[in-house]
């Protein structure tokens, strides 16, 4: 059983041709399948298009949100609604080519647990630059084995979703998380088509959100088991900087008579020391939380 989860927001013109194209490709696979559409609070009547499709095809499922909650929540809802042993994520803007599903299935049949797409990009310069920088950061600092982490077209076995925590915007880094959990992760080239209908939902705000998500992924996959290493480095830098400044100012006061009340740098040095200690203690608290979670999981 294959479940294809398609979140959408105001994609009225794309939904019918997307379904017809995808339905034709899935029928050729000879697999039992379902297409789970998730309406993320659309205001253009997109849900009515799916309801009409559902009347004539039992493979169509629809989950609706009354307000926009984001792609991550939409995918979560789709996962809960789906029943397939194989689960695919696909965008509703028709930039993903439905015929590529056969390449994904072949890779899964070769023994992979999760297969991610690699797009031949036809997006704007901003999107390509953002994607290239994000992928380079993840390869350098998170040791990502993937070429195109931002590709929304992917196929995986159900056990990946049952094992890897899935929440909010971490759907972008699901392949990396699966790799760290020991699943076999592969990639296939996919045809990325230009958008024909509707407007892109990508804006400058998503660049910032994507940056924050990337930093979060870096922390989770590198330091979730050893938070003191992360907070200790940052706190140690602040503490050492403040400590060296206070030592230098103490030297000047004792041997050259420089009055400290005329030195505002002293307040900054003390602030750095206090901040450094607080950040380091945050790392200790993180270590205690990890230890208690590990201890309780063995009980």
C-alpha positions in Angstrom: 0.0 0.0 0.0 1.4 3.4 -1.0 0.2 6.6 0.5 1.0 9.9 -1.2 0.6 12.9 1.1 0.1 16.3 -0.6 -0.3 19.4 1.6 -1.7 22.4 -0.2 -2.6 26.1 0.4 -4.5 28.0 -2.3 -3.6 25.6 -5.2 -7.1 25.4 -6.9 -5.8 25.4 -10.5 -3.2 22.8 -9.8 -5.2 20.1 -7.9 -7.2 18.5 -10.7 -4.4 18.2 -13.3 -2.1 17.0 -10.4 -4.5 14.3 -9.4 -5.1 13.1 -13.0 -1.4 12.9 -13.7 -0.6 11.2 -10.4 -3.6 8.8 -10.6 -2.4 7.7 -14.0 1.2 7.0 -12.8 0.1 5.2 -9.6 -2.4 3.0 -11.6 0.5 1.8 -13.7 2.5 0.7 -10.6 -0.1 -2.1 -9.9 0.2 -1.1 -6.2 -2.8 -0.4 -3.9 -2.6 3.3 -3.2 -4.3 6.3 -1.7 -3.7 10.1 -2.2 -4.1 12.1 1.0 -4.7 15.8 0.3 -4.2 18.1 3.3 -5.8 21.5 3.0 -3.7 23.9 5.1 -6.5 26.5 5.5 -7.0 27.4 1.8 -9.3 30.4 1.1 -9.7 30.0 -2.7 -12.0 27.0 -2.7 -9.3 24.4 -3.2 -11.0 22.0 -0.8 -14.1 21.9 -3.0 -12.0 20.6 -5.9 -10.8 17.7 -3.8 -14.3 17.0 -2.5 -15.5 16.7 -6.0 -12.6 14.4 -6.9 -13.4 12.3 -3.8 -16.9 11.7 -5.1 -15.6 9.8 -8.1 -12.5 8.2 -6.8 -12.2 6.2 -3.5 -8.4 6.6 -3.4 -8.7 10.3 -2.6 -8.7 11.4 1.1 -9.0 14.9 2.4 -7.9 16.4 5.8 -8.8 20.1 6.3 -7.5 22.8 8.7 -9.7 25.8 9.4 -6.6 28.0 9.4 -3.1 27.9 8.0 -0.8 26.0 10.3 2.2 25.3 8.0 3.5 22.5 5.9 5.0 20.5 8.8 1.6 20.3 10.6 -0.1 19.4 7.3 2.3 16.6 6.7 1.8 15.3 10.3 -2.0 15.3 9.8 -1.5 13.4 6.5 0.7 10.8 8.1 -2.0 10.2 10.7 -4.7 9.8 8.0 -2.6 7.6 5.8 -2.4 3.8 6.1 0.2 2.8 3.6 3.4 0.8 4.2 5.1 3.2 1.9 4.6 7.0 2.4 5.5 9.7 -0.2 5.6 13.4 0.3 4.8 15.6 -2.7 4.1 19.3 -3.3 0.8 20.5 -4.9 2.3 23.1 -7.2 2.9 20.5 -10.0 6.6 21.3 -10.0 7.1 17.7 -9.0 6.8 15.3 -11.9 4.5 12.4 -11.0 6.3 10.1 -13.4 9.3 10.2 -11.1 7.4 8.0 -8.6 8.6 5.0 -10.5 12.3 5.9 -9.9 11.5 6.2 -6.2 9.8 2.8 -6.0 12.7 1.2 -7.9 15.1 2.6 -5.3 13.0 1.4 -2.4 12.9 -2.1 -4.1 16.7 -2.0 -4.1 16.7 -2.0 -0.3 16.6 1.7 0.6 14.4 2.9 3.5 14.1 6.5 2.4 14.6 8.0 -1.0 15.0 11.8 -1.5 14.7 13.7 -4.7 17.5 15.8 -6.4 16.0 18.6 -8.4 17.4 20.1 -11.6 16.6 23.5 -10.4 14.4 25.9 -12.4 13.5 28.2 -9.4 14.4 31.8 -8.9 18.0 32.9 -8.1 17.0 33.6 -4.5 15.6 30.1 -4.0 18.6 28.4 -5.7 21.1 30.4 -3.6 19.2 29.7 -0.3 19.0 26.0 -1.1 22.7 25.8 -2.1 23.9 27.5 1.0 21.7 25.4 3.3 22.9 22.1 1.7 26.5 23.2 1.9 26.1 24.1 5.6 24.5 20.7 6.4 27.2 18.8 4.5 30.0 20.6 6.3 28.6 20.7 9.8 26.0 18.0 10.1 27.7 15.5 7.7 24.6 15.3 5.6 24.9 12.6 2.9 22.2 14.4 0.8 22.6 16.6 -2.2 19.2 18.4 -2.1 17.8 18.5 1.4 15.1 21.0 0.5 13.4 18.7 -2.1 9.8 18.1 -1.0 9.5 14.9 -3.1 10.5 11.9 -1.1 9.4 8.3 -0.5 10.0 6.2 2.6 8.9 3.1 4.5 6.4 3.5 7.3 8.9 2.4 9.9 11.0 5.5 9.2 8.2 7.7 10.4 7.5 5.4 13.3 11.1 5.7 14.5 12.2 9.2 13.7 10.5 12.0 15.7 8.4 14.2 13.3 7.3 17.6 14.4 6.7 21.1 13.0 9.3 22.1 10.4 11.7 19.2 10.9 10.3 17.5 7.8 13.1 19.2 5.9 15.7 17.2 7.8 13.8 13.9 8.0 16.3 12.2 5.6 19.2 13.3 7.8 17.5 12.1 10.9 16.7 8.8 9.3 20.4 8.5 8.3 21.5 9.1 11.9 19.0 6.4 13.0 20.7 3.9 10.8 18.2 3.7 8.0 19.5 3.3 4.4 18.9 6.7 2.7 19.3 7.2 -1.0 18.6 9.8 -3.7 17.2 9.9 -7.2 17.2 12.8 -9.8 13.8 14.3 -10.3 12.3 16.6 -12.9 11.6 19.9 -11.3 9.1 21.8 -13.6 8.3 25.5 -13.5 5.0 26.6 -11.9 2.2 27.1 -14.3 -0.7 28.2 -12.0 -0.9 30.1 -8.8 1.7 31.9 -6.8 4.8 30.6 -5.1 4.5 30.4 -1.3 8.2 31.0 -0.9 9.2 34.4 0.5 12.0 36.2 2.3 10.4 35.2 5.6 10.9 31.5 4.8 14.6 32.2 4.2 14.9 33.3 7.8 12.8 30.4 9.1 14.8 28.0 7.0 18.0 29.4 8.5 16.7 29.0 12.1 15.6 25.4 11.2 19.0 24.6 9.8 20.7 25.8 13.1 18.2 23.7 15.0 19.1 20.7 13.0 22.8 21.3 13.5 22.2 21.4 17.3 19.9 18.4 17.4 22.0 16.0 15.3 25.4 17.1 16.6 24.7 17.9 20.3 21.4 16.4 21.5 23.3 13.7 23.3 26.1 16.0 24.6 24.6 19.5 25.2 27.5 20.5 27.4 29.8 20.4 24.4 27.7 23.0 22.7 26.9 25.3 25.6 30.3 24.8 27.1 32.1 26.1 24.0 29.9 29.2 23.9 29.9 29.8 27.7 33.7 29.2 27.8 34.3 31.8 25.2 32.3 34.5 27.1 33.9 33.5 30.4 37.4 33.5 29.1 37.0 36.9 27.3 35.6 38.5 30.5 38.3 36.8 32.7 41.2 38.0 30.5 39.9 41.6 30.5 39.5 41.7 34.3 43.0 40.3 34.7 44.4 43.0 32.4 42.5 45.7 34.2 43.6 44.4 37.6 47.2 44.5 36.4 46.8 48.1 35.3 45.2 49.1 38.6 47.9 47.5 40.8 51.0 48.6 38.9 50.0 51.7 37.1 47.3 53.1 39.3 44.6 53.3 36.6 41.2 53.9 38.4 38.6 51.3 37.6 35.6 53.6 37.9 36.7 55.3 34.7 36.8 51.9 32.9 33.3 50.9 31.6 35.0 47.9 30.1 35.0 46.4 33.6 31.2 46.2 33.6 31.3 44.4 30.3 34.0 42.0 31.5 31.9 41.1 34.6 28.8 40.7 32.3 30.8 38.3 30.1 31.8 36.3 33.1 28.3 36.0 34.4 26.8 35.2 31.0 29.6 32.6 30.5 28.8 30.9 33.8 25.1 30.9 33.0 25.5 29.4 29.6 27.8 26.7 30.9 25.3 25.8 33.6 22.6 25.5 30.9 24.9 22.8 29.4 25.0 21.0 32.7 21.2 21.1 33.0 21.0 19.7 29.5 23.3 16.9 30.4 21.1 16.1 33.5 18.0 16.0 31.3 19.7 13.6 28.8 20.9 11.4 31.7 17.5 11.2 33.3 15.8 10.5 30.0 18.3 7.7 29.3 17.9 6.3 32.8 14.1 6.4 32.7 14.0 4.7 29.3 15.8 1.7 30.8 13.3 1.3 33.7 
